Amino acid sequence: MEKKLHTVLTIRLFTDEKCFGPGIATLLHHIEDLHSLRSASMKMNMAYSKAWTIVRNAEAQLGFKLLHSTTGGRHGGGATLTEEARELLTAYDGFCRELQETADALYEKYFSKY
Protein backbone atom coordinates (compact mmCIF):
# COMPACT_ATOMS: atom_id res chain seq x y z
CA MET A 1 0.00 0.00 0.00
CA GLU A 2 1.35 3.40 -0.99
CA LYS A 3 1.63 5.97 1.77
CA LYS A 4 0.45 9.37 0.65
CA LEU A 5 1.92 12.50 2.17
CA HIS A 6 -0.74 14.90 3.42
CA THR A 7 -1.32 17.76 5.84
CA VAL A 8 -3.41 17.83 8.98
CA LEU A 9 -4.37 21.23 10.35
CA THR A 10 -5.96 21.81 13.72
CA ILE A 11 -6.98 25.25 14.88
CA ARG A 12 -7.06 26.18 18.54
CA LEU A 13 -8.10 29.58 19.84
CA PHE A 14 -6.41 31.01 22.93
CA THR A 15 -6.91 33.79 25.42
CA ASP A 16 -4.48 33.28 28.32
CA GLU A 17 -5.16 29.57 27.89
CA LYS A 18 -6.58 27.34 25.18
CA CYS A 19 -10.30 28.01 25.05
CA PHE A 20 -11.68 26.62 21.79
CA GLY A 21 -10.64 23.97 19.31
CA PRO A 22 -11.74 20.93 17.37
CA GLY A 23 -12.84 18.95 20.44
CA ILE A 24 -15.27 21.49 21.84
CA ALA A 25 -16.43 22.37 18.32
CA THR A 26 -17.37 18.72 17.77
CA LEU A 27 -19.05 18.59 21.18
CA LEU A 28 -21.12 21.70 20.37
CA HIS A 29 -22.15 20.28 16.98
CA HIS A 30 -23.36 17.12 18.72
CA ILE A 31 -25.24 19.16 21.33
CA GLU A 32 -26.88 21.11 18.52
CA ASP A 33 -27.96 17.86 16.86
CA LEU A 34 -28.92 15.89 19.98
CA HIS A 35 -30.10 18.72 22.30
CA SER A 36 -28.25 17.08 25.16
CA LEU A 37 -24.79 17.42 26.65
CA ARG A 38 -25.03 13.88 28.04
CA SER A 39 -25.92 12.40 24.65
CA ALA A 40 -23.23 14.47 22.93
CA SER A 41 -20.58 13.30 25.40
CA MET A 42 -21.70 9.67 24.99
CA LYS A 43 -21.45 10.00 21.21
CA MET A 44 -17.84 11.13 21.66
CA ASN A 45 -17.10 8.36 24.22
CA MET A 46 -16.41 11.08 26.77
CA ALA A 47 -17.40 11.21 30.41
CA TYR A 48 -20.28 13.60 31.06
CA SER A 49 -18.24 15.27 33.81
CA LYS A 50 -15.36 15.86 31.38
CA ALA A 51 -17.75 17.39 28.84
CA TRP A 52 -19.06 19.79 31.49
CA THR A 53 -15.51 20.67 32.51
CA ILE A 54 -14.57 21.44 28.90
CA VAL A 55 -17.66 23.63 28.45
CA ARG A 56 -17.13 25.48 31.75
CA ASN A 57 -13.45 26.11 31.03
CA ALA A 58 -14.24 27.43 27.55
CA GLU A 59 -16.98 29.68 28.94
CA ALA A 60 -14.60 31.07 31.57
CA GLN A 61 -11.93 31.83 28.98
CA LEU A 62 -14.34 33.23 26.38
CA GLY A 63 -16.34 35.30 28.85
CA PHE A 64 -19.77 34.11 27.72
CA LYS A 65 -22.08 31.13 28.09
CA LEU A 66 -22.08 28.43 25.43
CA LEU A 67 -25.12 26.48 26.61
CA HIS A 68 -28.65 26.97 27.82
CA SER A 69 -29.36 23.87 29.85
CA THR A 70 -32.30 22.49 31.77
CA THR A 71 -32.06 19.80 34.39
CA GLY A 72 -33.71 16.44 33.92
CA GLY A 73 -36.81 15.30 35.65
CA ARG A 74 -40.17 14.00 34.54
CA HIS A 75 -39.85 15.50 31.04
CA GLY A 76 -36.06 15.19 30.82
CA GLY A 77 -33.49 17.90 30.55
CA GLY A 78 -31.64 19.23 27.61
CA ALA A 79 -29.14 21.68 26.25
CA THR A 80 -29.11 24.14 23.40
CA LEU A 81 -26.41 26.46 22.16
CA THR A 82 -26.53 30.12 23.06
CA GLU A 83 -26.55 32.63 20.21
CA GLU A 84 -22.91 33.48 21.02
CA ALA A 85 -21.97 29.80 20.82
CA ARG A 86 -23.70 29.43 17.43
CA GLU A 87 -21.91 32.50 16.10
CA LEU A 88 -18.53 31.32 17.40
CA LEU A 89 -19.06 27.81 16.00
CA THR A 90 -20.07 29.19 12.60
CA ALA A 91 -17.02 31.48 12.55
CA TYR A 92 -14.72 28.65 13.68
CA ASP A 93 -16.06 26.26 11.03
CA GLY A 94 -15.74 28.89 8.29
CA PHE A 95 -12.22 29.82 9.35
CA CYS A 96 -11.15 26.16 9.42
CA ARG A 97 -12.72 25.49 6.01
CA GLU A 98 -11.05 28.50 4.36
CA LEU A 99 -7.72 27.77 6.01
CA GLN A 100 -7.88 24.16 4.78
CA GLU A 101 -8.62 25.36 1.23
CA THR A 102 -5.62 27.69 1.39
CA ALA A 103 -3.43 24.95 2.86
CA ASP A 104 -4.53 22.53 0.12
CA ALA A 105 -3.47 25.04 -2.55
CA LEU A 106 -0.13 25.63 -0.83
CA TYR A 107 0.38 21.91 -0.42
CA GLU A 108 -0.19 21.43 -4.14
CA LYS A 109 2.30 24.20 -4.89
CA TYR A 110 5.08 22.89 -2.65
CA PHE A 111 4.53 19.16 -2.24
CA SER A 112 2.63 17.91 -5.29
CA LYS A 113 5.57 15.77 -6.47
CA TYR A 114 5.54 13.83 -3.19
Order of alpha helices (4+ residues) and beta strands (2+ residues): beta-beta-alpha-alpha-alpha-beta-beta-alpha
